[in-house]
Structures are given as C-alpha cells and as structure tokens.
Amino acid sequence: MQERILIVDDEPFNLDLLAQEVRELGYDVERARDAAEAFARTETYRPDLMLLDYMMPGMNGLDVLQEIRRREWDVPVIMITAHGSIDVAVQAMKLGAADFIEKPFEPDHMALIIRKVLEHGRLAREVAAFTETMGERYRLVVGGSARMGEAVDLSRKAAASRATVLLLGESGVGKEVFARAIHEWSDRRAAPFIAINCVGLSRELLESELFGHEKGAFTGAHRLKKGKLELADRGTVLLDEVGDISQELQTKLLRFLQERDFERVGGIKPISVDVRIIAATNRDLEGAVKEGRFREDLYHRLNVVPIMLPPLRERRDDIPELARHFLEGFSRDTKKRFTEIAPDAMERLVQYAWPGNVRELGNVIERAVVLGRPPRITREDLPPRVAAAPTPERAAAQSYPEAVNAFRRELITAALARSGGNRAAAATALGVHRTHLLRLLKALKID
C-alpha cells in the first residue's frame, strides 16, 4: 500500500517537478499551493508525510508548521529551505519538523531523508499499536481437526479480500487469534491491528474509544484524542463482543460502515479512514435481531463473511496437541522441564467438557506447570473439576442419578461460558428461573 506525501509549495513549476520526483520514488502524491490548501488536504488526504516549502506568501512554512502542531496533527514535516537558511532550519526543528532539505537538492539526498522520516513514522505507529493491543498474553490456537481446518481455510480466503468478517463462537475459542491471523495474512499486515472490547465500557466511553473526541467535547476532555478507528487507518479493527453495544452506538457504527467516515465526539468535520472491520461475538445475533436488540441492517453489514469457530468439546481430537503446545510454552516461561502429560491425565483432559474452551485449557495447563513436579503432569496436578471428568468406562458404570447430574453440570457450565459468566443470561438460555439455576449451581458444586 503506497504511503501518501503532501507537497506544499506556491511555485507551480517547483510543485510539479517535486511531485514528479516523489512519484518516481513510488509514493502517492497530493499537492497544495498555500497554507489554506495544506490544512484542507491534511484533513481529507491524511498524508504520511508533508514536504513543506518555507517561502510562501501569507503564512510561511514556519507559520504552517506552528499551526499543524497547534491542531495536534501528528503528520511528520520535512521543511524545504533556501540554501544557507540554517536559522530557518533550526527554528523548524524546534517547532517539531522531522528534518529539512536545502535548495537546490539532489534527488538521492531527498529520497534518503524521505525514507528515513517515513520509517521513523512506521516504527512509531507499530509501537503505539503494540501498546494498544498487547495488554494481555495470547497463545496460538493450534489443532488439526476438520472443522478448525475449514475455519482456517475460510479465514485465509477472507484475508485476501476487503470484506467485513464476523467471527462467531463461544468465549475462549480463539476469535481474537483468528482476527489477528486474518490481519497478518492480508495486505494490511504492515499497518496497525487494534482490538476493542465492547463489553464493560459505557456507551460514552466506547464511543470515544471508537471515534475519538475533540478537546473540550465533555468534562475531562482536556486534549484531542484520536479514536481507534483513526489510529488503525489502513489497518484492521477488531470489534470484540460487538453484540453488546448499545442501540445508539449501533446506529453510528452502521453509518461508518456505509460511509467509511465519522466525526469525533464533539467534532463536526468528517474523518475518512481505510479500515478493515472484523467483528466477533459469542451472542446469537440473529436471535437478537428478532428480539429487536440488534439492528438488522447492521447485522447484514457485519455478516458478509461469517466464520464459525467450533468449541473445544466438538474437536476433542485437538486437545492432546493443544495441551502439549501449552505445556511446552509454560514450561519455557517458568523454566521448568516438563516433557509429558501422563496418560490418565490426558484422558481426563480429553473427556472434560471445556466450557471455557481453549482459554480454559491454557489456564489449566499453566496451573499444572506451576504446581506440578517435572518432568510429567499427572492427574493430581489437574483441578478437581477436570480430574473428575468421567472416562467412557466410568460413564458406563455411572448410576442414573450420577449420569443425569453429569449431564446437568455440562449443560450449565456450557451456558455460563456462552454468557460470559452472567448467571441471569445463562438461566434465560437454559429456560429456567434464575433462583432455580442458583440452587442447581449449589447442588452440583459448580463454581
């Protein structure tokens, strides 16, 4: 994807010549002939770099640079000065210019400075994106089951397009890992990937996270803040748990998906971005549409390429491979030399229902590594709920009440996992009253 350079010069001949040279270097170019055009182009074109001539009528280059910094735009600026204008260059650097070029300049020297400044900008964006997205540890979702293979194949095909993707599945199945993989397989991989968790934030906070806000837009907005959509320009945004956003925000999100522009909170100027949207949810969006809790038009906008990720209990053949993968990783992290999982412990891992899916499996193996004794994970190292998982032989020997309770326990833990631990929502999904569910949780000793 071409990087964008805005050239600002009031001399038409110089402007045309410089634009031609920059295009030959492989960059996309836009031109402005004065300060007013420079400000307008910066807002609409969103350049990765500005080449700014110092000598212009009205506002000169230093005035333009000062105004850019006042508006808190983060576009890097290379100042173009006349030969011997060292004092101007020094002033420009003090005002935040990334570098300067003296006229007349050699094309090779100009190309070197442009590459250096753009590379610095890319590194800064990568660091910012890393800081935004790596707030917790992520583990690779591996496995060779046919259903997971189908999901991977569909994800690779979706990555080659610009279509919106909707990742569906229970909590813990690896939706964010798949979203990251789609980003890495796409032509946007060099741009930021930013995940936004739509749960746990008020409508106002989530709106500010998505779209940003202007200085003074509300109490506490002491400075301009760019939203995640703006920070991820030309990259990918994951809207995690999109089924939980408010009706009002659904409307604004729909408008963005239709128009591909938005206004910051408290702003009036439209901001256009090129962002790939991946949405993820453990909710039944079709059911939410029928109940009037989710906009049907937004659902269809998000549901362009739906990818269903199977729960771990439906791909038990993957559990040994996943368990060994986590064992290797956590052994390395803790500097403990675990090399295997005992057969009876692996049998319990395979038979357990895993309501928390891959995330829960990772937590169980981490616990076993921390508490166990190398070189082998044993059944005693597993949590009681996993260690007690019935083998086929034990299940066959169960009494009727034991089998019924085991089935109840599996249904309830799965419903709790799907609802993110919300007991009221789990009770609704199971078709029982909340107080009845609480009695079952106590009777079945479910945490």
C-alpha positions, 0 to 999 in steps of 0.5 A: 500500500503506497504511503501518501506525501503532501507537497506544499509549495506556491511555485507551480513549476517547483510543485510539479517537478517535486511531485514528479520526483516523489512519484518516481520514488513510488509514493502517492502524491497530493499537492497544495499551493498555500497554507489554506490548501495544506490544512484542507488536504491534511484533513481529507488526504491524511498524508504520511508525510508533508514536504513543506516549502518555507517561502510562501506568501501569507503564512510561511512554512514556519507559520504552517508548521506552528499551526499543524502542531497547534491542531495536534496533527501528528503528520511528520514535516520535512521543511524545504529551505533556501540554501544557507537558511540554517536559522530557518532550519533550526527554528523548524526543528524546534517547532517539531519538523522531522528534518529539512532539505536545502535548495537546490537538492539532489534527488538521492539526498531527498529520497534518503531523508524521505525514507528515513522520516517515513520509517521513523513514522512506521516504527512509531505507529507499530509501537503505539499499536503494540501498546494498544493491543498487547495488554494481555498474553495470547497463545496460538490456537493450534489443532488439526481437526476438520472443522478448525481446518475449514475455519482456517481455510475460510479465514485465509480466503477472507484475508485476501479480500476487503470484506467485513468478517464476523467471527462467531463462537463461544468465549475462549475459542480463539476469535481474537487469534483468528482476527489477528491471523486474518490481519497478518495474512492480508495486505494490511499486515504492515499497518496497525491491528487494534482490538476493542472490547465492547463489553464493560465500557459505557456507551460514552466511553466506547464511543470515544474509544471508537471515534475519538473526541475533540478537546473540550467535547465533555468534562475531562476532555482536556486534549484531542484524542484520536479514536481507534478507528483513526489510529488503525487507518489502513489497518484492521479493527477488531470489534470484540463482543460487538453484540453488546453495544448499545442501540445508539452506538449501533446506529453510528457504527452502521453509518461508518460502515456505509460511509467509511467516515465519522466525526469525533465526539464533539467534532463536526468535520468528517474523518475518512479512514481505510479500515478493515472491520472484523467483528466477533461475538459469542451472542446469537445475533440473529436471535437478537435481531428478532428480539429487536436488540440488534439492528438488522441492517447492521447485522447484514453489514457485519455478516458478509463473511461469517466464520464459525469457530467450533468449541473445544468439546466438538474437536476433542481430537485437538486437545492432546496437541493443544495441551502439549503446545501449552505445556511446552510454552509454560514450561519455557516461561517458568523454566521448568522441564516438563516433557509429558502429560501422563496418560490418565491425565490426558484422558481426563483432559480429553473427556472434560467438557471445556466450557471455557474452551481453549482459554480454559485449557491454557489456564489449566495447563499453566496451573499444572506447570506451576504446581506440578513436579517435572518432568510429567503432569499427572492427574493430581496436578489437574483441578478437581473439576477436570480430574473428575471428568468421567472416562467412557468406562466410568460413564458406563458404570455411572448410576442414573442419578450420577449420569443425569447430574453429569449431564446437568453440570455440562449443560450449565457450565456450557451456558455460563461460558456462552454468557460470559459468566452472567448467571441471569443470561445463562438461566434465560438460555437454559429456560429456567428461573434464575433462583432455580439455576442458583440452587442447581449451581449449589447442588452440583458444586459448580463454581 
